[in-house]
Amino acid sequence: MQISADKVVGFHYNLTDVDGTLLETSYDTDPTLYLHGHKNILPALEDHLEGKSVGDKIKITVTPEQAYGERKEGAVQRIPIKHLHNHSAIKNKLKPGSRVSVNTQNGPWEAVVLKVGKFNVDIDSNHPLAGKTLNFDIEVSSIREATAEELAHGHAHGAGGHNHS
């Protein structure tokens, strides 16, 4: 089976910067799942994965424009802690430099905490990887047909995908 529209794809990856510094890896957890053709991952990655099969390994370099954009100076926002994903569990662990996921009307957005208050946090609303050229080493681990529910929701479900809990 090859990767094409409406397939649920599982993959592992290492993400490095231009200096070769490891920024993220999925090899210590479940594979990342996404629904192909539904804009669940960076378009440049999705384009390179089209037509690949289980076991295929690919290397992709993406520019800031293809990834998370250029950094915007002064992109500081004060937001209520209750707008952070999993806010009740992380409230007492927040500190400057923490990466957080902010719940927005367009879905979750990654940000970095600059300052923590009692009810609010100041965040740098640039994605933590904004402005960086990124190197992905990807290994396709699974491909399957999407369920009707996944197609209706527009994303993969289950470990490594999205859970509705």
N, C-alpha and C positions, 0 to 999 in steps of 0.2 A: 504494500500500500504506500502511496506517495502523498506528501503534504499538498492539500488543495483546499479550496473553500469549504467551510463547514466541517472540517476535521478538527478533533481535539488533539493537540500535539503536546507531548511531554518532552522536555529537554533539560539537560544540565548545562551550566555555563561557568566560565571564569571571566571576570571583567577586570581589565587592567587599563591603566592610563598610558600615556605615550612613553613614560619612563619604565614601564613594565611592573609598576607597583600594583599588587592585587587589591582591588577596591571591593569586590563582591565575589562570592562563589555560591553555587547551589549544591555542590557536591556533598555538603554536610547535612543535607535535608532532603525532603521529597523533591522530585523533579518539578520544575515550573511547568504549569499547564496553561494553555491558551487556546482560544477558538480561532482558527485560521480564517482570515478574511473579514474579521470583525473589529479591527483596530484595537486589539487588546495589548499589543506590544508595539515597540517602535516600528514604523513602516519600513525602514531600511532593513531591519531584521526579518520582518515578515516576507519582504521581497526576496531575500537571499535564501529563506527556508522553503519557498515554493518549489515543489517537485522533489524535495529530498525524501529519503527513506530512513527507517530505523537503523541506527548504527552510523549514519553519515555524520561526519565532523566537518565543521566549517569555521573559518576565521573571517571576521568582518571588522573593519575599522569604520567608525561613524564620526562625522564631524559634529561640532556643537549644533549646527543647523539641522542635522539629521537626527539629533538626539534630544537634548533638553534645552536647546537655545543658548544664546549668549547670556552672560550674567548681566543683570540690570542693577546699576548702583542705586542705593537708597530704597531697595525693595523690602522695607521693614514694615511689618504690620503687627498691631496688638490685637490679639484674639482671645475670646474666653476659652479657658481650659476645657470646658465642656464640649468644644468643637473639635477636640483632638480625638482621633480614633482610639478606642480603649482607654479613655481618659481616667476612669475610676481606678484602673489598675496601675497606670503610670504616673498619676498625679504626684506622689511623694518621691518619684525617681527622676523627675525633670530637673535638668541643670543645663547651663549654657553649653552648647555644642551637641546636645542630644538631637538625634534625628527623630522627627515625628511625622505622623500622617494626619493631615488636617482634612476633616470632612467638609467638602464643598458641594455646591449644587451640581458641579460637573464631575463628581466622584472624588476619591481621595487624592491629595496632593502632598508630596514629600516636601519637608522644610526642615530648617535647622533652628533650634531654640537659641535666642540671644540673651534673654533675660526672663526670669521666672518671678511672678508675683503671686499673691494669694488666690486670685480668681482669674488672672489673665497671664498670657505669655507673649513676649515680643519675639517674633520669628523673622528670619530672613526668608522671604517667600520665593527666592530663587530655588529651583530644584538643587539639591546638594551636588549634582553632577553637571549643572549648567556651566557652559563655557569650556568644557573639557572634550578633547578628542578621545574616544573610547574604543578599546579593542576587545571584542567578544570572541571567545573560543567556545563554540557550541557543539554539543553532542546530542543528536536526536535519540530519545530513549523510548518513545511510544507514539503511535498514531492510531486513532480510532474514530469511528463515526460519532458525531455529536448526538446527544439525546434530543428529543423534542423540547424538553424543558431548557436545555442549554441553548438551543437555537432561539427559543422564545426570549430568554434572558440576555442573549448576546455575549455570553462568556462561559468558560469551562467551570464545572463544579467539582468538588472533591479535594482531596489532599493535593496541594500545589496549585489549586485553582481557587475559585471563590466559594465560600460556604455561606449559606443563608441562616446563620444561627443568631 
